[in-house]
Amino acid sequence: MPSPQAQAPIAHAGIIGRLRVLMPGLLLCAAVVIAAEILEWVEVALFGRAWLESLVLAILIGTLVRSVWTPPRYFNDGIAFSAKMLLEVAVMLLGASLSLQAILAAGPVLLVGIAVVVALSLAFGYGIGRALGLPPKMSVLVACGNSICGNSAIAAAAPVIGAGAKDVASSIAFTAVLGVAVVLLLPLLIPLLGLTDLQYGVLAGLTVYAVPQVLAATAPVAALSVQVGTLVKLVRVLMLGPIVLGLSLVAGRVGGKKPPLSRLVPWFILGFLALAVLRAMGAVPEFALGPISTVAGILTVVAMAALGLGVDVRMVASAGARVTATVVLSLLALGLAALGLIQLLPET
């Protein structure tokens, strides 16, 4: 067995090797971020304000790059690391800035409403999929992806119901592309519907696919929208556990298997909730809040660039018309249900 002194150089060499693997993708993401920052600066210089902030521009630029150029394989690890790990850390750090008092002002109506909206969305998504001729397993995957958390919900539900690789691939084809479209278009509803910051946060949290995309949809609007949207989205994600458990009871006979706990309750959600509780208890020093927020913001923009680099709009063509119609109609129904819930919330 190597001595501790011998193990240290080995570990150091492993870290250096890992950084070398990640560096090309990290640098590509950084280049996209720099381009986004430059474009935001140009916007301010020309128009006096940034109509599209760097966070949104990073997604758009990354998507454009990915759709006209497929990065060589040696970029993949760094892009994937930025899109997943860096973004999960950013989401966790947001817990330190969460204002529980402002969110609790919505009362129990919000929590109950989230559960009802998710349940209705699941039922409608499955029903419309079957009505349009999708197989039962495909309908379940599309309904779970739309109603809960996109790719994560599909990945957790697929082994439980015994879905094949083709069903999974077809189901997730829309998550990245349509998710980005929702992020970009959702803020347009604020002036059209006269939404408050809290109402918009609820709408984003209920309709956007993934937690990271909620940040992209709410960060340009207001801090309260970010906080509310993130919490609402996390409540949706936490519903994945009971839903997958229910699916396992119903579909266990088809050869499914129980997913690992890490898929049902991701580590960064637990970290987010832990930091939120510590903040509410006063255990997070006030002087640390600014740096934590800054780090979370930087990581988020880099991750948005990575998410954009992972989006190829040509994927939509491979999904098929029935999947397209099912996903779009399910998403519209989810949006209408979310707007209905907003009307029931107390005025703020």
Disulfide bonds with the S-S distance in Angstrom:
none
